[in-house]
Amino acid sequence: MMMDMPPPQILIPPVGFTPPPEAESGKSFDVVARVSFQDGELVVESINGESLAGDMPMEDEFVEEEVVEETPADLGAAMRASGLPV
């Protein structure tokens, strides 16, 4: 028995979304979407990493890097590293 399927949903693309060059009007293409399931419905949060809310950063989008500068072993090494004459 075949269930009645809802019609395809139409979404306004998020700011920053760019369709692939080969996309033509009415032609299908793949995207990566982040969704959640709430009250029996799929809620689309982002498409290709671009948030549909417009102002919410995605969880995995930003990776914070810690910059660690190496400390020279002694004063002479510190002077050489800074370009000062030793």
C-alpha positions as CSV (number, residue, x, y, z in Angstrom):
1,M,0.0,0.0,0.0
2,M,1.4,3.4,-1.0
3,M,1.2,6.2,1.5
4,D,0.1,9.6,0.3
5,M,3.3,11.7,0.1
6,P,3.2,15.5,0.9
7,P,4.1,17.7,-2.0
8,P,7.8,18.9,-2.3
9,Q,8.6,21.7,0.0
10,I,9.9,25.0,-1.4
11,L,12.5,26.8,0.7
12,I,14.1,30.3,0.2
13,P,17.8,29.7,-0.1
14,P,19.9,31.0,2.8
15,V,22.1,34.1,2.3
16,G,25.4,32.9,0.9
17,F,24.0,29.8,-0.8
18,T,25.2,29.3,-4.3
19,P,23.8,26.6,-6.5
20,P,26.2,24.4,-8.5
21,P,27.1,25.7,-12.0
22,E,25.4,22.8,-13.6
23,A,22.1,23.5,-11.9
24,E,19.3,24.4,-14.2
25,S,15.8,25.6,-13.4
26,G,13.7,22.6,-12.3
27,K,16.7,20.2,-12.4
28,S,17.6,18.3,-9.2
29,F,21.0,18.6,-7.4
30,D,22.4,17.5,-4.1
31,V,23.0,19.6,-1.0
32,V,24.2,18.9,2.5
33,A,21.4,19.8,5.0
34,R,21.4,19.9,8.8
35,V,17.9,19.1,10.1
36,S,16.2,18.3,13.3
37,F,12.9,16.5,14.0
38,Q,10.5,18.5,16.1
39,D,6.8,17.6,16.7
40,G,6.7,15.1,13.9
41,E,8.2,17.5,11.3
42,L,11.7,18.0,9.8
43,V,13.1,21.4,10.6
44,V,15.8,22.5,8.1
45,E,18.5,24.4,10.0
46,S,21.1,24.8,7.3
47,I,21.9,24.0,3.7
48,N,25.6,23.5,2.7
49,G,26.6,25.1,6.0
50,E,24.5,28.3,5.4
51,S,22.0,28.8,8.2
52,L,18.4,29.4,7.3
53,A,18.1,31.6,10.4
54,G,20.6,33.9,8.8
55,D,22.3,34.9,12.1
56,M,23.1,31.6,13.8
57,P,26.5,30.2,13.3
58,M,26.5,26.4,12.7
59,E,28.1,24.2,15.4
60,D,30.9,22.7,13.3
61,E,31.5,25.8,11.1
62,F,34.1,27.5,13.3
63,V,37.2,25.9,14.7
64,E,39.1,28.0,17.1
65,E,42.8,27.6,16.9
66,E,45.1,28.4,19.8
67,V,48.3,30.2,18.7
68,V,51.3,29.3,20.8
69,E,54.5,31.2,20.3
70,E,57.6,29.3,21.2
71,T,59.6,31.0,24.0
72,P,63.3,31.3,23.2
73,A,65.6,29.3,25.5
74,D,67.6,32.4,26.7
75,L,68.1,36.1,26.2
76,G,70.5,35.7,23.2
77,A,68.0,33.5,21.4
78,A,65.2,36.0,22.2
79,M,67.3,38.8,20.7
80,R,68.1,36.8,17.6
81,A,64.5,35.9,17.1
82,S,63.5,39.6,17.4
83,G,66.1,40.7,14.9
84,L,68.2,42.6,17.4
85,P,72.0,42.3,17.1
86,V,73.5,40.0,19.7
